[in-house]
Amino acid sequence: MEQVHKPNMTQKFKNYVIECKRVLRVTKKPSNDEFKAIVKVSGLGILVIGAIGFLIQLIHTLLIQ
């Protein structure tokens, strides 16, 4: 029967640091145009979700009263 090796806390931390370094190597700073597009899409998403929540609250209020 083969024994499975469980990594200890030190090894888990080392693996985490290695993965963080790998992710940071691949990422890049967005250009101004990319940043503006991200801000617009995020803002639009927030507004849409807020509008949906408002409509649900409004319908709930109108149906209860």
Secondary structure, DSSP 8 states (H G I E B T S, - for coil): --------HHHHHHHHHHHHHHHHHH-----HHHHHHHHHHHHHHHHHHHHHHHHHHHHHHHHH-
